[in-house]
Amino acid sequence: MADNLYIASLEPYSGKLVITLGVMEMLSRRVNRLGFFRTISPVSAEEDSHIRLISGRFNLALQPRQMVGVTADMARSWVARGEERRLFREIVRKFKEAEDACDFLLCEGPDITHLSDAFEYGISIHIARELGTPALYVSSALELSLPRLLENLKVAEKAFKQQQCPLLGILVNRVSPADMAECRSMINQHCDPEIPIGLLPETDSLNRPTMGEIVEALAAEWFSGPRDGLQRDVLDFKVAAMGPANFLDYIEKDDLIITPGDRPDIIFTTLAAIASKNYPTPAGILLSGNITPPSSVIQLLEGIDQHTIPIYRSTEDTYRTAMQASAVTGRLRPDNPRKIARALGLFESHVDIKALEERIRLTPSTTMSPLMFEYSIFQQARAERKHIVLPEGDDDRILQAAEILRLRDVVELTILGSENAIKARAATLGLKLDKVSFLDPQTSPLREEFAETFYTLRKHKGITLDNARDVMTDVSYFGTMMVYRDMVDGMVSGAAHTTTHTIRPAFQFIRTAPGVLLVSSVFLMCMDTRVLVYGDCAINPNPNAEQLAEIAISSAKTARLFGIEPIVAMLSYSSGDSGAGSDVEQVREAVAITRKRQPELKIDGPIQYDAAIDATVASKKMPDSEVAGRATVFIFPDLNTGNNTYKAVQRSSGAVAIGPVLQGLNKPVNDLSRGCLVPDIVNTVAITAIQAQQVGKNAEKNR
């Protein structure tokens, strides 16, 4: 069973809350710790009517603040400043926090009626993609012709498909009862048969405001009658301006009578109509004009024993009072069990509950957005906090990343460089580097210890002790020695140094892990809806078959470490048996070696990239392959191909490329691109920490 579901709508006034309520009722029968979450709330969490209703009815353990991603005002502000990524990151963070506290989390997308033109049309689907949740789409047929409704449905189907969001089904809400049969026939003829579509008729009783809602909207003041029990629906409004005799002919059941406060005759006539079995009972009286009836009228009303009609006063004149009252629409509220029961009855009588439950059970999330991946690695790193050294303390990006990492409590950090200089620069940049350690290789007493260790390790290569002392002034060597000596768990460098400068020390004395033939690298390619692994794109120029097999095995381990099922494609310019040549044969041999060493690993090749990633192409080129069309790990035949491909994909698709992530070392050391951005550094540090966790687990196993 999927552990989350997203309810989306792209039109205003879709009646989404009815669907939310119905789905929550359905889930409450089979889920113990059920949760609810709104991505963008029009108000604060405490004021949110959806949260009050759902939380109260289902006795949720989550606090209101845990059920909201951001408010609409916050979202508008960030979008106006061009900080959309910050918006989605915050929603993802809050969503995952709520999800961790539940067995199942129902997520409600933003209400289009509360969003401005600053938001793109498909923001609700965009959020669903970032969260990686299967979705249930709610469409509104209110005041739409059937052709226009069909157009909306087809646009929605296309939008979900383009965003690669799993769509469980579509519920068309607020369909005219007279159009139900014709609407169903139209959908069966023109919509995707793979996506079930249900219809719910428009129900006027759900849209009628209660007396209480009107009183609240107009800030009306109590005058007489009951103060509670205002859940009665108001069917219509009657402005009483004529005399009592004529007025009686217009009274109907559940009317709200609006009359000036100086018309006690209308008050008494209404009370008499209620007492008479010959006239219907109105819902209430609203006195307009900010006029209080005289004390004699008040005294008379106070003497009536069973005064059952609420009477309230409005400060506005009769016209404005009537206009304001008629503009109030009914809502589902926790204090109106009758309307809640009505909404649930509508949902359960028009939605195939069993089919929907089955769709939820069979539709796990298959997407992983860059933000979701970022959140997952932060959570993984935070679970067992590791200590990472950053040698490049004179780079502003390193300091900015360090602040983020400490604020988010992902890792412990040591930065190399002059503490005074670093703190002065941080102050200039407005950064706070609380709980960060500093070490200066030029002045640290550790320099002599490290030089002696390096001399011992490398004297067979002709290194003298004086050479070793000089080498240890280099931040890359100093930082790597900290890793070697277990003073820290890993190192990230390369923002201001070449790849060779960063990784040479690791090759010299950290070296490869037991059973690993060579060090290689991968890039984690975060696409819109999934994360792929590309190897080797940074280290080995022309690997032979044995080395390609080693790269494949290491890359599969790395993929598994970050929650990606390894399905390995060994790439070539040929697929299957269609081509020949030494390059193709080398890949074929590498596949055979890998299968012999790792028989349980899903791997195939030689295979072309399009056949590896696209199911349609795969069905034509390699129909019998368990890898073709499903690959998650792509092994390139040489560095030239891999490096150019990852950069081409990154630049042309907008993918986030994290790496190179080095694999095969005894302890984790990772390289940064000199053109890296602050988020690249943050992500690479988190990945390094996760690798360090795995090193610790392996050490425990070997004891």
Salt bridges, closest charged atoms under 4 A:
GLU25 OE1 - ARG57 NE 3.19
ASP48 OD2 - ARG38 NH1 2.84
ASP73 OD1 - ARG76 NH1 3.00
GLU83 OE1 - ARG81 NH2 3.14
GLU83 OE1 - ARG86 NH1 3.22
GLU90 OE2 - ARG93 NH2 2.70
GLU97 OE2 - ARG93 NH1 2.79
GLU99 OE1 - LYS96 NZ 2.55
ASP103 OD1 - ARG33 NH2 3.25
GLU108 OE1 - ARG38 NE 2.96
GLU108 OE1 - HIS50 ND1 2.69
ASP111 OD2 - HIS114 ND1 3.40
GLU120 OE2 - HIS126 ND1 3.67
GLU130 OE2 - HIS126 NE2 3.34
GLU130 OE2 - ARG129 NH2 3.53
GLU202 OE1 - ARG174 NE 2.94
GLU216 OE1 - ARG333 NH2 2.94
GLU221 OE1 - ARG313 NH1 2.33
ASP233 OD1 - LYS339 NZ 3.83
ASP233 OD2 - ARG342 NH1 3.03
GLU252 OE1 - LYS238 NZ 3.04
ASP254 OD1 - ARG232 NE 2.73
ASP254 OD2 - LYS253 NZ 3.40
ASP255 OD2 - LYS238 NZ 2.89
ASP265 OD1 - ARG263 NE 2.97
ASP317 OD2 - ARG320 NH1 2.82
ASP335 OD1 - ARG333 NE 3.47
GLU348 OE2 - ARG29 NH2 2.88
GLU357 OE2 - ARG30 NH1 3.88
GLU358 OE2 - ARG361 NH2 2.69
GLU374 OE2 - ARG89 NE 2.80
GLU374 OE2 - ARG408 NH1 3.74
GLU384 OE2 - LYS386 NZ 3.10
GLU392 OE2 - HIS497 ND1 2.65
ASP395 OD2 - ARG397 NH2 2.85
ASP396 OD2 - ARG425 NH2 2.61
ASP409 OD2 - ARG385 NH2 2.96
ASP409 OD1 - ARG406 NH1 3.44
GLU419 OE2 - LYS423 NZ 2.77
GLU448 OE1 - ARG469 NE 2.98
GLU449 OE1 - ARG485 NH2 2.96
ASP466 OD1 - ARG469 NH1 2.82
ASP474 OD2 - HIS501 NE2 2.85
ASP486 OD1 - LYS667 NZ 2.26
ASP528 OD2 - ARG129 NH1 3.41
GLU550 OE1 - ARG597 NH1 2.92
GLU565 OE2 - LYS602 NZ 3.20
GLU585 OE2 - ARG588 NH1 2.53
ASP604 OD1 - ARG595 NH2 3.39
ASP610 OD2 - LYS621 NZ 3.19
GLU700 OE2 - ARG703 NH1 2.69
